[in-house]
Amino acid sequence: MSRSQPLCPAADLPPGTTRKFIFTYEGIRREGFAANVRGHLVAYENACRHIPIPLDDDGDFFTTDGEFFICRTHGAIYEPLNGRCIHGPCGGLSLKPLRVVDVQGELWVVLPDEPPAE
């Protein structure tokens, strides 16, 4: 069974915008972000694949032209629709995806299932 949590009303995430959120996985508090990329909703864990630090600088995930996500520390460039690093020190690796769903005008983040307890 998938876990999910509310994010925001769909109207609060228009194209070209992002929204950060906190979630817990494997007992660790993590940060994620959702984005509306030209009408496509995506979400990822907010951690660069080079060194796991947040990509953003005060919620700013997009390159200046709005076409890609960028790690503000390392300059790694990521394709927003699939999270794949196309330039920089983590070339070829991908951001860890999450899923955003629209439920009657409200956006929800679908979180990864917790691994089974040993």
ABEGO torsion letter per residue (X at the ends): XBBBBBABBAAABBBGBBBBBBBBBGGBBBBBBBBBBGGBBBBBBBBBAABBBBABBGGBABBAAGABBBBAAAGBBBBAAAGBBABEAABGBBBBBBBBBBBGGBBBBBBBBBBBBX
